[in-house]
């Protein structure tokens, strides 16, 4: 009897310790918009990859006066207001710094439209490094991370507006260039201090695996990583492998074409990883380098893609998973750290 009491006592201590550890790990997620923080709500509709303004002139030439805020507002506000017809509540704008990120303009568009807009920190490393400022070449990963952490803690420049995720980009190569490796490492270090999700312009999976390896080395879970432009991958087994890693799979070219996306979303459903998939248009946007704007609306998902999903047998619950639940979880702010011996270590 005495031994039995001791065993029960030990079990209770172990249970209490386990519950304490779980409590430490399960802090509530929240989202950071240009107007402040909001609790996670998986009942709201999201567009998880859209652009309102993009300036492709290059980091060495871009200026704040390249565009007129009033003109951008007048041009883009109707496209945001159109989304009210579809109950869109969250709009993730991944335009990075030195490519036209304008947090104050986004805040004005958010306030006038009533839609929650989320901006980012980070840097865009693809396209021959055209969009990287000089300091990106000079600073190491830790120093870059400190800049991004500062934006999260105190706001972007003097706006007081805080980023809601990290946006980076890498060239689509099997072996990343050292500069791209540095950006990924800086993003990992920033995540560990802030909990911000990392959204990386990647394309096909050959550039995905080295990024996940950098995360592993820095003890960041792949659940904190969004594989952007996943629709560029054509080999279906690669999607299975990515899903097994735990990362988010972003099919975000629906502003431009539907069929490849439909095939991949059906594949995700059939193979049990629909709960890791994000869909969006990658549409918009105002380009200050053009005399005439050619805006692609943010509505093709609702007008054309959802009817196709329903015809393919998707339930409303599955559609809600794609447009409500998954993006809320993907962009929820929470540090997601793993042990070095995590199961995805072989990537």
N, C-alpha and C positions, 0 to 999 in steps of 0.2 A: 504493500500500500504506500509506503514511504517513497519507494522508487517511482510509483505511478504519479504521485503528487509532484515529485521533482520533474518528471518528464512533461507533465501538463504545464508546469510553471515555465519550463524552458520553451515549450511551444508557444505559450502566450507572449513571452519576451520576443521570440523570433517573429511572430505575427505583427507585434507592435512595431518592431524595427522595420519590417518590410513595408508596413503601411506608412511609416514616417518617410522612408526613402521614396515611396511612390508619390507622397504628397510633395516632396521636394522637386520631383521631376515633372509634376503635372500642373504647373502654373497655367492659368488661363491664357489662351491666345487672345490677341487683339489686333486691330488693323489701324494703320496710321494713314490718314487722308491729309490733303492739303489744308483742311479745316480743323484738324485735330484727330484724336484717337476715338475709336468706336469699338464696342465689344463685337466679337464674332457673332454673326447671325447667318445661319445656313438656310434661311428662307428667302433671301434676297438674290436677285439676278445680277450676275457679273458679266462684264466683258473684260477678259484678262490680258489682252494685248492689242491696244489701239493707239493711234497717234493723232494728236491735234495740230502739232506744228513740228516740222523737221526742216532743218537748214543743212544742206549737204556741202556747204562751201568749204569746210575744212577747219580744223582747230587753229591753224595759223592765220586764218582770215575772219573768222566769225566775230560779229560785233552785236551788242544788244540792240543797236539801232538798225539792224538788218531788216527788221520787221516793225510794223506799226501795230501796237496792241489793239487799238480800236478796229482796225481793218481785220485783224485775225478774229476778234470777238464777233464782229458782224458776219464774217464768213462762216465760222465754225459753230456758233451757237445754235443755228437751226438744226444742224445734224445731231447735236446733243439733245435738243428738245424733242426731236423725233423719237428718241429712245424711250420717252415717257409712255408711248403707245404700247411698249413691250415690257414695262415695269422694270427697266434697267435701273439699278441703284448704285452699282459700283463700276468704275471705269478706270482700268489700269493703263497709265500712259508710260511706256518704257523708253521714251525719247531721252537719251542720256545727256549729261553735261558735254558741252562743245559740239552738240548736234542740234541744239535748239531747245534744251530744257529751260523752261521759264516758269518757275513755281508761282510767281505772283499772277501771271496770266492764267495759269491753271486754276488758281484759287478764285479768280474773278469768273471764269467760265463755270466753275463748280457752283458758286453762289447764285449766279444768274440762271443756271439750268436746274438746280436742285439735285444734281447727280454727284455722288461722292467720287472725287478723282484722286488717284494715288500716283505720286511721282517717286523718283528714285535717286539713289546715290550710285557712284561707280564710274567706270570709264569704258569706252567702246574701242576694242583693239583690233578689229578686222579691217579689211580693205587697205592693206599696206600701211596701217597705223595712221591714216590720214586724219583721224578724229581724236588723236591723242595729243595733249599739250606737252610742252617741253619737259615739265616736271615729271611726267609719267616715265620718261626715259631715265631720269636722274635719280628718283627716289627708289628705295627698295620696297618690298611688299609690306613690311611693317609700317613704314612711313606713309605709304598710300592708304593703308587701312586706318591709320590715325586721322587722316583727312576725312575719310568717309564716316568714321565713328563720330567725329566732331560735328558733321552735318546732322547726324541722327540725334545727337545729344542737345545741340544748341540751335539747329536750324541751318538752312542753306543761306550762305552769306549773311546779310542782315535782314532777311525776310521773316525769320522766325518759323518758316515752314519746314517741316521735317519730312525726310523720305520715308516711304513705306516698304521699300525693298531695295536690293542691290542689282543694278543692271551692268553686265559686262558682255564682251563679245570676243570670240577667238576665230582665227582662220581655220577652215575645215581641213585639218591635217592630222595624219596618224600620230605624228610627234609634234607637240606644240612648240612654237617658237618661245624663246626664253622670256620675251616680253609678255606673251599671252600667259605663260605659266605664272608670271609675277602677278598678273591681274587676278587669276583664279585664286592664288594663295592669299592675296590681299582681301578678296571677297570672303574667303574662309575665315580669316582672322577677324574681319568685321562681323561676320555672323556670330562668332563665338562671344563677342562683346555686346552685341545688340539683339540678336535673334532675328535679324532681317533675312528674308528668303533671298536666295541668289537666283536670278534669271539670266541665263547665258545664251546669247545668240550663237548657235552651234551648227545647225544643219544636220547632215548625216552623222551616224553614230561614231565614225572613226575619230572625231574630235571629242566625243562624249566620254569615252573610257579614260583618256588621260586626265580629264577634269575630275572625274570621280575618284581617280587615284590620288590626286592632290588633296581632295576633300578628306579621303581616308587618312592620309598622312597627318592631317591637321585635326583629326578626330571629329569631323563634321559629318553628320548623317546625310545620306543622299536625299532624305525626305525634305531637306532644306534647299533642294536644287531643282530648278525648272529647266528642262531641256527644251529650249526655244527653237522653233522651226523644225520640229520633229517630222513634219510632213515631208521633208526633203529625203528622208530615208525610204528606200524602196523595198528592202528585204524584211519581210515580216518576222523572221526569227530574232532579228535585232531588237524589235519592240518587246518581245518576250524577255530577252536578256535585260533590257533597260527596266522593264517593270519589276523583274526580280531584284534589281538593285535597290528599288524603293523610290527612285526619283519621279518627279512629275513630268508627264509627257504632254507638251504643248503643241497642238495642231492649230496653228494660228495663221493660216493663209486663206480663210474662208471668204475674204473680200475679193478673192481672185479666181478661185475654182473650188468645185464641190466634190467631184467624183473620188479623187484620191483620199480626201478626208473621210468620206462616207465609208469607203472600204476599210480604212484603218479604225474608225470608231466601231464598226461592226466586228472587226477582228478583236478589238479590246473587250467588247462585250462577250464574245464567244469564248475568250480565253481568260476571263476572270480578272481583268485589270482596268475595267471601266472607271473604277474609283481612283485612278491615278491620271486620268486624262483631262486636259483643259482644251476648250475650243474658243477661238476668237477669229477676228477678221484680219488683223494687221492692216487696218484700213485708215482712211482719212486722206490727206492731211494738208494743211496750209504749208506751201513751200515758198519762202520769200525770194528765192532765186528765179521764180517763174513770173512772167507778166500775167498769165492767165492760169487760174487755179483749176485743177481737175480732181475734185474731191470724190472719193469712193465712200459711199454711205456705210454706216455701221449696222445694216439691217438684213443682210443676206441670210444670216443664221435664222432669223425669225420668219422671213418671207419664204425662203426656199429650203434651207437645210433641215429645220425641224419637221416640216411636212414629209421630207424624205426619210427621216429617222422613224417617224410614226408609221409610214408605209412599210418600213423594214421591221416593224414589230416592237419598237422601243416603247416602253411604258412612260407615263409621266414621271414616275419615280426615277427612272434612269435618265431622263432628260434633266430633271432637277439636280441629279448628281453632277452632270456635266456643267450646268450653268449656275448652280447655287452652292452646293455642298463642297465640291472639289476646289473651286477657286477660293472660297472662304478659308478652307484649311491650308491651301498652298501658300496664300499670302498672309496667313496669320503669323504674328510676330512672337517667336518663342525660340530659345536656344535649343538646338537639336544636336546633341553631342553623342558620339558613340565611342566604344573602346577601339583600340588599334586592331584588335583581332576580330572585328566585325565580319559578318559573312560575305560582304561584298569586297573583301580585301584582294580578291584575285583579279579585279578589273584594272 
